[in-house]
Amino acid sequence: MGKFPISDGIAGKAMRSTGLVGTPDGKPAWIFENQTGVLGNNLKSSVLYMGVTGNVNVIVAGTSLASVSAIGNPTNGGTLYTNGITANTTCSNNMAQDLTVTITTNGAPGVIQSLVIAAAGSGYNPGDIITIVEAGRAVGAVDAKAVITAVNDGVPVAAQAITFESVQAGSFLPVAVDFITSLGTGVTEADIIICK
């Protein structure tokens, strides 16, 4: 039967191609583009067939994390911020990442009065509290805080992947998959068939 021992049943007939779909930036579709949560091509609820026994990390179909669409005015304006700069943020929600904001201050004390979203990030929920981080502020500066008021749907991130361990050769994963984030030792992209 070769590397992919399948029957002549319906599943066998549905699998017409070996390998993975697309090669964005010269990488297989299942690889995260930069290991920071920006994903490769969406496999669009595909079923995976394993040609060898091994581990596979996947993001289940329909998984998403939200990006920020609105931020309230600061609940605490902080001190010693630079007017007009784009600053990083941290968040009370450990799944959230990569939100940056452009700040407007009220003059000399550097208290933030308003924020504009520069990069919407992902993984945020309404009610999350963000802290605005400006590198190089003076010792004794007080950090500003604001609340996320609205979000949009966004792509998932690596932290949402689940691992299927010791999937047997000749079997299907029991879930539909949107992304493969990594493969276990001894498993390569050529060992997987994607069934649409």
Phi and psi restraints in degrees (value plus and minus 20) as a CYANA .aco file:
   2 GLY   PHI      62.8   102.8
   2 GLY   PSI    -180.3  -140.3
   3 LYS   PHI     -88.5   -48.5
   3 LYS   PSI     -50.1   -10.1
   4 PHE   PHI    -135.6   -95.6
   4 PHE   PSI      64.8   104.8
   5 PRO   PHI     -95.0   -55.0
   5 PRO   PSI      74.1   114.1
   6 ILE   PHI    -143.1  -103.1
   6 ILE   PSI     137.6   177.6
   7 SER   PHI    -104.0   -64.0
   7 SER   PSI     157.9   197.9
   8 ASP   PHI    -108.3   -68.3
   8 ASP   PSI      -3.5    36.5
   9 GLY   PHI     -90.5   -50.5
   9 GLY   PSI    -192.8  -152.8
  10 ILE   PHI     -78.2   -38.2
  10 ILE   PSI     -64.4   -24.4
  11 ALA   PHI     -81.3   -41.3
  11 ALA   PSI     -63.4   -23.4
  12 GLY   PHI     -80.9   -40.9
  12 GLY   PSI     -60.4   -20.4
  13 LYS   PHI     -92.1   -52.1
  13 LYS   PSI     -45.7    -5.7
  14 ALA   PHI     -95.4   -55.4
  14 ALA   PSI     -41.7    -1.7
  15 MET   PHI    -112.3   -72.3
  15 MET   PSI      76.1   116.1
  16 ARG   PHI    -117.4   -77.4
  16 ARG   PSI     -36.2     3.8
  17 SER   PHI    -153.8  -113.8
  17 SER   PSI     123.1   163.1
  18 THR   PHI    -117.7   -77.7
  18 THR   PSI     129.7   169.7
  19 GLY   PHI      76.5   116.5
  19 GLY   PSI    -198.2  -158.2
  20 LEU   PHI    -127.3   -87.3
  20 LEU   PSI     142.4   182.4
  21 VAL   PHI    -106.2   -66.2
  21 VAL   PSI     105.2   145.2
  22 GLY   PHI      55.5    95.5
  22 GLY   PSI     138.4   178.4
  23 THR   PHI    -161.0  -121.0
  23 THR   PSI      52.6    92.6
  24 PRO   PHI     -83.8   -43.8
  24 PRO   PSI     114.6   154.6
  25 ASP   PHI      33.0    73.0
  25 ASP   PSI      11.7    51.7
  26 GLY   PHI      54.6    94.6
  26 GLY   PSI      -9.0    31.0
  27 LYS   PHI    -135.3   -95.3
  27 LYS   PSI     131.6   171.6
  28 PRO   PHI     -79.8   -39.8
  28 PRO   PSI     134.3   174.3
  29 ALA   PHI     -80.9   -40.9
  29 ALA   PSI     -49.6    -9.6
  30 TRP   PHI     -97.4   -57.4
  30 TRP   PSI     -31.8     8.2
  31 ILE   PHI    -105.2   -65.2
  31 ILE   PSI     115.5   155.5
  32 PHE   PHI     -80.4   -40.4
  32 PHE   PSI     117.7   157.7
  33 GLU   PHI     -80.6   -40.6
  33 GLU   PSI     -59.7   -19.7
  34 ASN   PHI    -161.5  -121.5
  34 ASN   PSI      -3.5    36.5
  35 GLN   PHI      42.0    82.0
  35 GLN   PSI      -1.5    38.5
  36 THR   PHI    -138.1   -98.1
  36 THR   PSI      -8.1    31.9
  37 GLY   PHI      91.9   131.9
  37 GLY   PSI     -28.0    12.0
  38 VAL   PHI    -104.6   -64.6
  38 VAL   PSI      97.1   137.1
  39 LEU   PHI    -110.1   -70.1
  39 LEU   PSI     139.6   179.6
  40 GLY   PHI     -97.1   -57.1
  40 GLY   PSI    -179.9  -139.9
  41 ASN   PHI     -78.4   -38.4
  41 ASN   PSI     122.4   162.4
  42 ASN   PHI     -98.5   -58.5
  42 ASN   PSI     107.3   147.3
  43 LEU   PHI    -101.2   -61.2
  43 LEU   PSI     -22.2    17.8
  44 LYS   PHI      31.5    71.5
  44 LYS   PSI      42.7    82.7
  45 SER   PHI      40.6    80.6
  45 SER   PSI      22.6    62.6
  46 SER   PHI    -103.1   -63.1
  46 SER   PSI     136.6   176.6
  47 VAL   PHI    -120.7   -80.7
  47 VAL   PSI     117.9   157.9
  48 LEU   PHI    -124.4   -84.4
  48 LEU   PSI     113.2   153.2
  49 TYR   PHI    -128.6   -88.6
  49 TYR   PSI     107.5   147.5
  50 MET   PHI    -115.1   -75.1
  50 MET   PSI     104.3   144.3
  51 GLY   PHI    -106.8   -66.8
  51 GLY   PSI     -36.2     3.8
  52 VAL   PHI    -155.2  -115.2
  52 VAL   PSI     141.2   181.2
  53 THR   PHI     -99.2   -59.2
  53 THR   PSI     113.7   153.7
  54 GLY   PHI     151.4   191.4
  54 GLY   PSI    -195.6  -155.6
  55 ASN   PHI    -116.1   -76.1
  55 ASN   PSI     128.4   168.4
  56 VAL   PHI    -164.5  -124.5
  56 VAL   PSI     115.3   155.3
  57 ASN   PHI    -123.8   -83.8
  57 ASN   PSI     105.6   145.6
  58 VAL   PHI    -154.4  -114.4
  58 VAL   PSI     139.6   179.6
  59 ILE   PHI    -128.4   -88.4
  59 ILE   PSI     100.1   140.1
  60 VAL   PHI     -85.9   -45.9
  60 VAL   PSI     126.8   166.8
  61 ALA   PHI     -73.2   -33.2
  61 ALA   PSI     117.2   157.2
  62 GLY   PHI      67.5   107.5
  62 GLY   PSI     -23.7    16.3
  63 THR   PHI     -92.9   -52.9
  63 THR   PSI     116.5   156.5
  64 SER   PHI    -169.9  -129.9
  64 SER   PSI     141.5   181.5
  65 LEU   PHI    -147.7  -107.7
  65 LEU   PSI     126.1   166.1
  66 ALA   PHI    -111.0   -71.0
  66 ALA   PSI     124.5   164.5
  67 SER   PHI    -118.5   -78.5
  67 SER   PSI     138.4   178.4
  68 VAL   PHI     -97.6   -57.6
  68 VAL   PSI     111.0   151.0
  69 SER   PHI    -132.9   -92.9
  69 SER   PSI     -37.8     2.2
  70 ALA   PHI    -175.4  -135.4
  70 ALA   PSI     121.9   161.9
  71 ILE   PHI    -145.5  -105.5
  71 ILE   PSI     117.5   157.5
  72 GLY   PHI     -94.2   -54.2
  72 GLY   PSI     147.8   187.8
  73 ASN   PHI     -82.2   -42.2
  73 ASN   PSI     132.8   172.8
  74 PRO   PHI     -74.8   -34.8
  74 PRO   PSI     115.9   155.9
  75 THR   PHI    -100.0   -60.0
  75 THR   PSI     -42.1    -2.1
  76 ASN   PHI    -163.6  -123.6
  76 ASN   PSI      96.4   136.4
  77 GLY   PHI     -95.8   -55.8
  77 GLY   PSI     -28.0    12.0
  78 GLY   PHI      44.4    84.4
  78 GLY   PSI    -187.1  -147.1
  79 THR   PHI    -166.0  -126.0
  79 THR   PSI     139.0   179.0
  80 LEU   PHI      43.9    83.9
  80 LEU   PSI      11.6    51.6
  81 TYR   PHI    -106.2   -66.2
  81 TYR   PSI     135.4   175.4
  82 THR   PHI    -113.9   -73.9
  82 THR   PSI     105.9   145.9
  83 ASN   PHI     -81.9   -41.9
  83 ASN   PSI     116.4   156.4
  84 GLY   PHI      63.0   103.0
  84 GLY   PSI     -21.1    18.9
  85 ILE   PHI    -104.5   -64.5
  85 ILE   PSI     139.9   179.9
  86 THR   PHI    -118.6   -78.6
  86 THR   PSI     105.4   145.4
  87 ALA   PHI    -139.5   -99.5
  87 ALA   PSI     132.6   172.6
  88 ASN   PHI     -96.1   -56.1
  88 ASN   PSI     148.1   188.1
  89 THR   PHI    -155.4  -115.4
  89 THR   PSI     138.2   178.2
  90 THR   PHI    -136.8   -96.8
  90 THR   PSI     146.2   186.2
  91 CYS   PHI    -159.3  -119.3
  91 CYS   PSI     131.1   171.1
  92 SER   PHI     -88.1   -48.1
  92 SER   PSI     -37.0     3.0
  93 ASN   PHI    -120.5   -80.5
  93 ASN   PSI      95.4   135.4
  94 ASN   PHI     -92.7   -52.7
  94 ASN   PSI     -26.3    13.7
  95 MET   PHI    -105.7   -65.7
  95 MET   PSI     -34.7     5.3
  96 ALA   PHI    -101.0   -61.0
  96 ALA   PSI     124.8   164.8
  97 GLN   PHI    -177.7  -137.7
  97 GLN   PSI     134.0   174.0
  98 ASP   PHI      53.1    93.1
  98 ASP   PSI      -5.7    34.3
  99 LEU   PHI     -95.3   -55.3
  99 LEU   PSI     108.3   148.3
 100 THR   PHI    -143.1  -103.1
 100 THR   PSI     131.4   171.4
 101 VAL   PHI    -154.6  -114.6
 101 VAL   PSI     128.5   168.5
 102 THR   PHI    -118.2   -78.2
 102 THR   PSI     111.4   151.4
 103 ILE   PHI    -128.2   -88.2
 103 ILE   PSI     128.2   168.2
 104 THR   PHI    -140.8  -100.8
 104 THR   PSI     106.7   146.7
 105 THR   PHI    -127.0   -87.0
 105 THR   PSI     152.5   192.5
 106 ASN   PHI    -123.9   -83.9
 106 ASN   PSI      10.6    50.6
 107 GLY   PHI      89.3   129.3
 107 GLY   PSI    -167.6  -127.6
 108 ALA   PHI     -71.3   -31.3
 108 ALA   PSI     -65.4   -25.4
 109 PRO   PHI     -91.0   -51.0
 109 PRO   PSI     -31.3     8.7
 110 GLY   PHI      48.4    88.4
 110 GLY   PSI      16.5    56.5
 111 VAL   PHI    -106.2   -66.2
 111 VAL   PSI     108.2   148.2
 112 ILE   PHI     -92.8   -52.8
 112 ILE   PSI     109.8   149.8
 113 GLN   PHI    -123.6   -83.6
 113 GLN   PSI     -53.6   -13.6
 114 SER   PHI    -169.9  -129.9
 114 SER   PSI     139.5   179.5
 115 LEU   PHI    -150.3  -110.3
 115 LEU   PSI     121.7   161.7
 116 VAL   PHI    -143.2  -103.2
 116 VAL   PSI     114.9   154.9
 117 ILE   PHI     -88.2   -48.2
 117 ILE   PSI     104.6   144.6
 118 ALA   PHI    -116.7   -76.7
 118 ALA   PSI     -67.4   -27.4
 119 ALA   PHI    -153.0  -113.0
 119 ALA   PSI     108.5   148.5
 120 ALA   PHI     -97.8   -57.8
 120 ALA   PSI     -35.0     5.0
 121 GLY   PHI      42.4    82.4
 121 GLY   PSI    -184.6  -144.6
 122 SER   PHI    -173.2  -133.2
 122 SER   PSI     137.2   177.2
 123 GLY   PHI      72.2   112.2
 123 GLY   PSI      -5.8    34.2
 124 TYR   PHI    -115.8   -75.8
 124 TYR   PSI     134.3   174.3
 125 ASN   PHI    -148.4  -108.4
 125 ASN   PSI     129.9   169.9
 126 PRO   PHI     -76.9   -36.9
 126 PRO   PSI     117.3   157.3
 127 GLY   PHI      75.9   115.9
 127 GLY   PSI     -33.2     6.8
 128 ASP   PHI     -81.4   -41.4
 128 ASP   PSI     121.7   161.7
 129 ILE   PHI    -121.0   -81.0
 129 ILE   PSI     105.4   145.4
 130 ILE   PHI    -126.4   -86.4
 130 ILE   PSI     131.4   171.4
 131 THR   PHI    -135.8   -95.8
 131 THR   PSI     111.8   151.8
 132 ILE   PHI    -108.4   -68.4
 132 ILE   PSI     106.0   146.0
 133 VAL   PHI    -135.0   -95.0
 133 VAL   PSI      94.5   134.5
 134 GLU   PHI    -133.1   -93.1
 134 GLU   PSI     100.0   140.0
 135 ALA   PHI     -84.4   -44.4
 135 ALA   PSI     123.7   163.7
 136 GLY   PHI      60.7   100.7
 136 GLY   PSI     -10.5    29.5
 137 ARG   PHI     -87.7   -47.7
 137 ARG   PSI     134.5   174.5
 138 ALA   PHI     -86.0   -46.0
 138 ALA   PSI     133.2   173.2
 139 VAL   PHI     -78.5   -38.5
 139 VAL   PSI     117.1   157.1
 140 GLY   PHI      73.7   113.7
 140 GLY   PSI     -24.4    15.6
 141 ALA   PHI     -85.3   -45.3
 141 ALA   PSI     126.1   166.1
 142 VAL   PHI    -122.3   -82.3
 142 VAL   PSI     109.3   149.3
 143 ASP   PHI     -93.3   -53.3
 143 ASP   PSI     118.3   158.3
 144 ALA   PHI    -104.8   -64.8
 144 ALA   PSI     130.7   170.7
 145 LYS   PHI    -152.3  -112.3
 145 LYS   PSI     129.9   169.9
 146 ALA   PHI    -168.3  -128.3
 146 ALA   PSI     146.8   186.8
 147 VAL   PHI    -134.2   -94.2
 147 VAL   PSI     115.8   155.8
 148 ILE   PHI     -91.2   -51.2
 148 ILE   PSI     107.0   147.0
 149 THR   PHI    -125.5   -85.5
 149 THR   PSI     -42.4    -2.4
 150 ALA   PHI    -175.5  -135.5
 150 ALA   PSI     131.1   171.1
 151 VAL   PHI    -155.6  -115.6
 151 VAL   PSI     139.9   179.9
 152 ASN   PHI    -132.0   -92.0
 152 ASN   PSI     139.2   179.2
 153 ASP   PHI     -86.4   -46.4
 153 ASP   PSI     125.8   165.8
 154 GLY   PHI    -165.6  -125.6
 154 GLY   PSI     154.9   194.9
 155 VAL   PHI     -92.4   -52.4
 155 VAL   PSI     132.1   172.1
 156 PRO   PHI     -90.6   -50.6
 156 PRO   PSI     149.6   189.6
 157 VAL   PHI    -144.2  -104.2
 157 VAL   PSI     147.9   187.9
 158 ALA   PHI     -74.2   -34.2
 158 ALA   PSI     -55.6   -15.6
 159 ALA   PHI     -83.2   -43.2
 159 ALA   PSI     -36.2     3.8
 160 GLN   PHI    -110.0   -70.0
 160 GLN   PSI     -24.1    15.9
 161 ALA   PHI     -87.6   -47.6
 161 ALA   PSI     126.8   166.8
 162 ILE   PHI    -136.2   -96.2
 162 ILE   PSI     131.9   171.9
 163 THR   PHI    -125.9   -85.9
 163 THR   PSI     109.5   149.5
 164 PHE   PHI    -122.1   -82.1
 164 PHE   PSI      97.1   137.1
 165 GLU   PHI    -117.7   -77.7
 165 GLU   PSI     120.0   160.0
 166 SER   PHI      31.9    71.9
 166 SER   PSI      25.1    65.1
 167 VAL   PHI     -84.6   -44.6
 167 VAL   PSI     108.8   148.8
 168 GLN   PHI     -94.6   -54.6
 168 GLN   PSI     121.4   161.4
 169 ALA   PHI     -76.5   -36.5
 169 ALA   PSI     118.3   158.3
 170 GLY   PHI      65.0   105.0
 170 GLY   PSI      -6.1    33.9
 171 SER   PHI    -143.5  -103.5
 171 SER   PSI     144.1   184.1
 172 PHE   PHI    -122.7   -82.7
 172 PHE   PSI     129.3   169.3
 173 LEU   PHI     -87.8   -47.8
 173 LEU   PSI     126.2   166.2
 174 PRO   PHI    -101.4   -61.4
 174 PRO   PSI     -12.1    27.9
 175 VAL   PHI    -154.6  -114.6
 175 VAL   PSI     135.7   175.7
 176 ALA   PHI     -97.9   -57.9
 176 ALA   PSI     126.3   166.3
 177 VAL   PHI    -143.8  -103.8
 177 VAL   PSI     117.3   157.3
 178 ASP   PHI    -116.1   -76.1
 178 ASP   PSI     -56.7   -16.7
 179 PHE   PHI    -162.8  -122.8
 179 PHE   PSI     124.5   164.5
 180 ILE   PHI    -124.7   -84.7
 180 ILE   PSI     104.0   144.0
 181 THR   PHI    -114.0   -74.0
 181 THR   PSI     -52.1   -12.1
 182 SER   PHI    -185.8  -145.8
 182 SER   PSI     141.9   181.9
 183 LEU   PHI    -139.1   -99.1
 183 LEU   PSI     130.1   170.1
 184 GLY   PHI     -93.9   -53.9
 184 GLY   PSI     151.4   191.4
 185 THR   PHI     -75.5   -35.5
 185 THR   PSI     112.4   152.4
 186 GLY   PHI      65.3   105.3
 186 GLY   PSI     -23.0    17.0
 187 VAL   PHI    -129.4   -89.4
 187 VAL   PSI     111.0   151.0
 188 THR   PHI    -140.9  -100.9
 188 THR   PSI     148.7   188.7
 189 GLU   PHI     -79.7   -39.7
 189 GLU   PSI     -48.9    -8.9
 190 ALA   PHI     -90.1   -50.1
 190 ALA   PSI     -31.4     8.6
 191 ASP   PHI    -110.0   -70.0
 191 ASP   PSI     -17.8    22.2
 192 ILE   PHI    -143.4  -103.4
 192 ILE   PSI     119.2   159.2
 193 ILE   PHI    -132.7   -92.7
 193 ILE   PSI     115.6   155.6
 194 ILE   PHI    -119.5   -79.5
 194 ILE   PSI     105.6   145.6
 195 CYS   PHI    -129.5   -89.5
 195 CYS   PSI      98.6   138.6
